[in-house]
């Protein structure tokens, strides 16, 4: 079997698995209690609260506490994805027209929110450099491991979950 044949077979297996999972998620009723308007808003609030708690845990209590909060955040993200039936992550072929339009609109808004968060963080950083800098030609920046990890996990968490968060807020079931 050639490499191209193995690649094609792998793609077909992957497509079949995605199709099976999509059907399963769309028909699944086990998590209907997470799909109410109130539950979705609570999940979005909890997820956002956990994102805020990540830097608090890393900077205030250390790496272990920060990692624990990251794990809880990942769990909340999983619940959030289930509450919106992973519409934000499914390929176009598995969504109806309404879901596709809703998903695409959520990605546009998510991109804007993430861009705003990055721009605000960059602006705060630039202002800190100007205020703290003694010489306007050179600045020294010292980051601890905890600071770097906190920023990394917050921005990764935003990038991964914003589409599902926007869907959860927008979709009124």
C-alpha positions as CSV (number, residue, x, y, z in Angstrom):
1,X,0.0,0.0,0.0
2,X,1.5,3.3,-1.0
3,X,1.7,6.4,1.2
4,X,-1.0,8.1,-0.8
5,X,-3.3,5.2,-0.4
6,X,-2.7,5.1,3.4
7,X,-3.3,8.9,3.5
8,X,-6.6,8.5,1.6
9,X,-7.7,5.6,3.9
10,X,-6.8,7.7,6.9
11,X,-8.9,10.6,5.7
12,X,-11.8,8.4,5.0
13,X,-11.7,6.9,8.5
14,X,-11.5,10.4,10.0
15,X,-14.5,11.6,7.9
16,X,-16.5,8.5,9.0
17,X,-15.6,9.1,12.6
18,X,-16.5,12.8,12.4
19,X,-19.9,11.9,10.8
20,X,-20.6,9.3,13.5
21,X,-19.7,11.7,16.3
22,X,-21.7,14.5,14.7
23,X,-24.8,12.3,14.4
24,X,-24.4,11.2,18.0
25,X,-24.0,14.7,19.3
26,X,-27.0,16.1,17.4
27,X,-29.2,13.3,18.7
28,X,-27.8,13.0,22.2
29,X,-30.4,13.9,24.9
30,X,-28.3,13.1,28.0
31,X,-27.1,16.7,28.4
32,X,-30.3,18.5,27.7
33,X,-30.2,20.1,31.1
34,X,-27.0,21.9,29.9
35,X,-28.8,23.2,26.8
36,X,-31.3,25.5,28.4
37,X,-30.7,29.2,28.1
38,X,-30.0,29.6,31.9
39,X,-27.5,26.7,31.9
40,X,-25.6,28.0,28.9
41,X,-25.3,31.5,30.5
42,X,-24.1,29.9,33.7
43,X,-21.5,27.9,31.8
44,X,-20.3,31.0,30.0
45,X,-20.1,32.9,33.3
46,X,-18.3,30.0,35.0
47,X,-15.9,29.6,32.1
48,X,-15.1,33.3,32.1
49,X,-14.7,33.3,35.9
50,X,-12.3,30.4,35.6
51,X,-10.3,32.3,33.0
52,X,-10.0,35.3,35.4
53,X,-9.0,32.9,38.2
54,X,-6.1,31.4,36.2
55,X,-3.7,34.4,36.6
56,X,-4.9,34.8,40.2
57,X,-4.0,31.2,41.0
58,X,-0.7,31.2,39.1
59,X,0.5,34.5,40.6
60,X,-1.0,34.2,44.0
61,X,-0.7,30.5,44.8
62,X,1.9,29.0,42.4
63,X,2.1,26.5,39.5
64,X,0.1,23.7,41.1
65,X,-2.9,25.9,41.9
66,X,-2.7,27.5,38.4
67,X,-2.6,24.1,36.7
68,X,-5.6,22.9,38.8
69,X,-7.6,25.9,37.7
70,X,-6.6,25.2,34.1
71,X,-7.9,21.7,34.4
72,X,-11.2,22.9,35.8
73,X,-11.3,25.4,32.9
74,X,-10.8,22.6,30.4
75,X,-13.7,20.7,32.0
76,X,-15.9,23.8,31.8
77,X,-15.0,24.2,28.2
78,X,-16.0,20.6,27.5
79,X,-19.4,21.2,29.1
80,X,-19.8,24.4,27.2
81,X,-19.1,22.6,23.9
82,X,-21.6,19.9,24.8
83,X,-24.2,22.5,25.6
84,X,-24.0,24.0,22.1
85,X,-23.6,20.5,20.5
86,X,-20.1,21.4,19.3
87,X,-21.7,23.4,16.5
88,X,-18.7,25.8,16.6
89,X,-16.3,22.9,15.8
90,X,-18.3,20.8,13.3
91,X,-17.6,20.9,9.5
92,X,-20.2,22.6,7.3
93,X,-21.5,19.4,6.0
94,X,-23.0,18.4,9.3
95,X,-24.9,21.6,10.0
96,X,-28.2,22.9,8.7
97,X,-28.5,26.4,7.3
98,X,-29.5,28.0,10.6
99,X,-26.7,26.4,12.5
100,X,-24.2,27.2,9.8
101,X,-25.3,30.9,9.8
102,X,-25.2,31.0,13.6
103,X,-21.7,29.3,13.7
104,X,-20.3,31.6,11.1
105,X,-21.6,34.7,12.9
106,X,-20.2,33.5,16.2
107,X,-16.7,33.1,14.6
108,X,-16.9,36.7,13.4
109,X,-17.8,38.0,16.8
110,X,-15.2,35.7,18.5
111,X,-12.5,37.1,16.2
112,X,-13.5,40.6,17.2
113,X,-13.5,39.8,20.9
114,X,-10.2,38.0,20.8
115,X,-8.7,40.9,18.8
116,X,-10.0,43.3,21.4
117,X,-8.5,41.3,24.2
118,X,-5.1,41.1,22.5
119,X,-5.2,44.8,21.7
120,X,-6.0,45.7,25.3
121,X,-3.3,43.5,26.6
122,X,-0.8,45.0,24.2
123,X,-2.0,48.5,25.1
124,X,-1.6,47.9,28.8
125,X,1.9,46.4,28.2
126,X,2.9,49.4,26.1
127,X,1.7,51.9,28.8
128,X,3.5,49.9,31.5
129,X,6.7,50.1,29.4
130,X,6.4,53.8,29.0
131,X,5.6,54.4,32.6
132,X,8.2,52.0,34.0
133,X,11.0,52.7,31.5
134,X,13.9,54.9,32.5
135,X,15.4,55.2,29.0
136,X,13.0,55.4,26.0
137,X,15.4,53.5,23.8
138,X,15.7,50.3,25.9
139,X,13.5,48.5,28.3
140,X,14.0,45.4,30.3
141,X,11.2,43.0,30.8
142,X,11.3,40.3,33.5
143,X,8.6,37.6,33.4
144,X,8.3,34.8,35.8
145,X,7.2,31.3,34.7
146,X,3.9,31.9,36.5
147,X,3.3,35.1,34.6
148,X,4.0,33.5,31.2
149,X,1.9,30.5,32.0
150,X,-1.0,32.6,33.2
151,X,-1.0,34.7,30.0
152,X,-0.6,31.7,27.8
153,X,-3.5,29.8,29.3
154,X,-5.8,32.8,29.4
155,X,-5.3,33.6,25.7
156,X,-5.5,29.9,24.7
157,X,-8.6,29.6,26.7
158,X,-10.2,32.6,25.0
159,X,-9.1,31.5,21.5
160,X,-10.5,28.0,22.0
161,X,-13.8,28.8,23.7
162,X,-15.0,32.1,22.4
163,X,-16.9,30.6,19.4
164,X,-18.8,28.3,21.8
165,X,-19.3,31.1,24.3
166,X,-20.8,33.4,21.6
167,X,-23.0,30.5,20.4
168,X,-24.2,29.8,24.0
169,X,-25.1,33.4,24.5
170,X,-26.7,33.9,21.0
171,X,-28.7,30.7,20.5
172,X,-32.0,31.0,22.3
173,X,-33.2,27.4,21.8
